[in-house]
Amino acid sequence: MEFDLHPTVSLHTGTFAALVAPEDLVLAGLNDNPVLRRFLFLFVSGNYSRLLSGINRRSVSIEIRRAFTAFQLLTILHESYHTIIFVEHDPGLYEGSGREVIPQVAHALKAAAQNAAVVLYTPAPDPAFSLVADRADRFFSLSQPLFPALKRPRCGGPVRHLSGLPHDQTTLESF
């Protein structure tokens, strides 16, 4: 199974991918994606989700699970039977668990990717994300363009002709 989350992000079964991208780019890839209707899709978030309220649940066949600790995340990953697993990174999951649980989460994501396409997503990396992402098969980092595309202004009025020019000739002012 393969699907494109973004024109530059192609996800495959059997791979664990780490993704750093703005929320609106990820939501655009999740919403109205016909592939996500055909496969079992698991969305895992932590204490707070930035994406969940923006997902169009009519266009995606989705199961949502929340993990409030790193150990709950491990349990969710071990019990998963889904084709696509999308994990929204929450650094708060690792508070109080100690740093030794982070490699366990990375290993569980890698193990889940044997039978699924697994994505670990964050809008901005932090130390815990970086440690888990080091075990990923693929790493994607997307950003918004620095400059928006330039749009030509539309002329709403009539074309002005300078005196002395033929009527079928226009000036640069009319563009």
C-alpha positions as CSV (number, residue, x, y, z in Angstrom):
1,M,0.0,0.0,0.0
2,E,1.2,3.4,-0.9
3,F,-0.3,6.9,-0.5
4,D,0.8,10.5,-0.9
5,L,0.3,12.7,2.1
6,H,1.9,15.6,0.2
7,P,3.4,15.8,-3.3
8,T,6.8,15.3,-1.8
9,V,5.8,12.8,1.0
10,S,5.0,9.3,-0.2
11,L,4.3,6.7,2.5
12,H,4.6,2.9,2.0
13,T,3.6,-0.1,4.0
14,G,6.6,-1.4,5.9
15,T,8.1,2.0,6.6
16,F,8.3,4.2,9.7
17,A,8.4,7.9,8.6
18,A,9.0,10.9,10.8
19,L,7.4,14.1,9.6
20,V,7.9,17.8,10.6
21,A,5.4,20.0,8.8
22,P,3.0,22.9,9.4
23,E,-0.5,21.7,10.5
24,D,-2.3,23.1,7.4
25,L,-0.1,21.1,5.0
26,V,-0.8,17.8,6.9
27,L,-4.5,18.5,7.2
28,A,-4.6,19.1,3.5
29,G,-3.0,15.7,2.9
30,L,-5.3,13.9,5.4
31,N,-8.6,15.5,4.3
32,D,-10.2,14.3,1.1
33,N,-7.5,11.7,0.4
34,P,-9.3,8.8,-1.3
35,V,-6.7,6.3,-0.1
36,L,-7.6,6.9,3.5
37,R,-11.2,5.8,2.9
38,R,-10.1,2.3,1.6
39,F,-7.7,1.3,4.5
40,L,-7.9,1.0,8.2
41,F,-6.5,4.3,9.5
42,L,-5.5,4.8,13.2
43,F,-4.9,8.4,14.5
44,V,-3.1,8.4,17.8
45,S,-2.7,11.7,19.7
46,G,-1.5,12.6,23.2
47,N,-3.0,14.9,25.8
48,Y,-3.7,17.6,23.2
49,S,-4.2,17.3,19.4
50,R,-3.6,20.2,17.0
51,L,-4.9,18.2,14.1
52,L,-7.9,16.3,15.3
53,S,-10.4,19.2,15.1
54,G,-9.4,19.9,11.5
55,I,-9.8,16.4,10.2
56,N,-12.9,15.9,8.0
57,R,-14.2,12.7,9.4
58,R,-16.6,12.2,6.5
59,S,-13.7,11.9,4.1
60,V,-11.5,9.5,6.2
61,S,-12.3,6.2,7.7
62,I,-10.6,6.8,11.0
63,E,-10.2,5.3,14.4
64,I,-9.0,7.7,17.1
65,R,-7.0,6.7,20.2
66,R,-5.5,8.9,22.8
67,A,-2.4,8.1,24.8
68,F,-1.9,10.0,28.0
69,T,1.4,8.3,28.9
70,A,4.2,6.7,26.9
71,F,3.2,3.3,28.2
72,Q,-0.3,3.8,26.9
73,L,1.2,4.7,23.5
74,L,3.2,1.5,23.6
75,T,0.1,-0.5,24.3
76,I,-1.8,1.1,21.5
77,L,1.0,0.4,19.0
78,H,1.3,-3.2,20.2
79,E,-2.5,-3.8,19.8
80,S,-2.8,-2.0,16.4
81,Y,-4.1,-4.0,13.4
82,H,-4.4,-0.9,11.1
83,T,-2.9,-0.4,7.7
84,I,-2.0,3.3,8.4
85,I,-0.9,4.5,11.8
86,F,-0.6,8.3,12.2
87,V,0.9,9.3,15.6
88,E,0.8,13.0,16.5
89,H,3.8,13.5,18.7
90,D,3.2,14.9,22.3
91,P,6.4,15.6,24.3
92,G,4.2,15.5,27.5
93,L,3.9,11.7,27.2
94,Y,7.5,11.2,28.3
95,E,7.3,13.4,31.4
96,G,7.7,11.3,34.5
97,S,8.5,8.2,32.5
98,G,12.2,8.8,32.2
99,R,14.3,8.9,29.1
100,E,14.6,5.1,28.9
101,V,11.0,4.8,27.5
102,I,11.8,6.9,24.4
103,P,13.9,4.1,22.7
104,Q,11.0,1.7,23.6
105,V,8.5,3.9,21.7
106,A,10.9,4.2,18.8
107,H,11.2,0.4,18.7
108,A,7.4,0.0,18.9
109,L,6.8,2.4,16.0
110,K,9.4,0.5,14.0
111,A,7.8,-2.8,14.8
112,A,4.3,-1.5,13.9
113,A,5.7,-0.5,10.6
114,Q,6.4,-4.1,9.6
115,N,2.7,-4.4,8.7
116,A,1.6,-0.8,8.3
117,A,2.6,2.6,7.1
118,V,3.6,4.5,10.3
119,V,4.0,8.2,10.6
120,L,5.2,10.2,13.6
121,Y,4.2,13.8,13.1
122,T,5.1,17.1,14.8
123,P,4.8,20.7,13.7
124,A,8.1,21.5,15.5
125,P,10.8,19.0,16.6
126,D,11.9,18.7,20.2
127,P,14.5,16.5,21.9
128,A,12.1,13.5,22.4
129,F,10.9,13.7,18.8
130,S,14.5,13.8,17.5
131,L,15.4,10.7,19.5
132,V,12.5,8.7,18.2
133,A,12.9,10.1,14.7
134,D,16.5,8.8,14.6
135,R,15.0,5.3,14.3
136,A,12.7,6.2,11.4
137,D,13.2,4.7,7.9
138,R,12.4,8.1,6.3
139,F,12.4,11.6,7.6
140,F,10.5,14.5,5.9
141,S,10.6,18.1,6.8
142,L,8.2,20.5,5.0
143,S,7.8,24.2,5.4
144,Q,5.6,27.0,4.1
145,P,7.1,28.9,1.2
146,L,8.9,32.0,2.3
147,F,7.2,34.3,-0.2
148,P,3.6,33.8,-1.3
149,A,3.0,33.4,-5.0
150,L,2.7,36.7,-6.7
151,K,-0.7,37.4,-8.3
152,R,-1.2,39.8,-11.1
153,P,-3.7,42.5,-10.3
154,R,-6.8,42.4,-12.4
155,C,-7.9,45.4,-14.2
156,G,-11.6,46.0,-13.6
157,G,-12.0,49.2,-15.7
158,P,-11.8,49.9,-19.3
159,V,-8.4,50.0,-21.2
160,R,-7.1,53.5,-21.6
161,H,-5.5,54.5,-24.9
162,L,-3.1,57.4,-25.0
163,S,-3.7,60.0,-27.6
164,G,-1.9,59.3,-30.8
165,L,-1.8,55.5,-30.4
166,P,-4.0,53.3,-32.6
167,H,-7.0,51.8,-30.8
168,D,-5.8,48.2,-31.3
169,Q,-2.5,48.9,-29.5
170,T,-2.4,48.8,-25.7
171,T,0.1,50.1,-23.2
172,L,1.7,48.5,-20.2
173,E,-0.8,50.3,-18.0
174,S,-3.5,48.0,-19.2
175,F,-1.9,44.8,-17.8
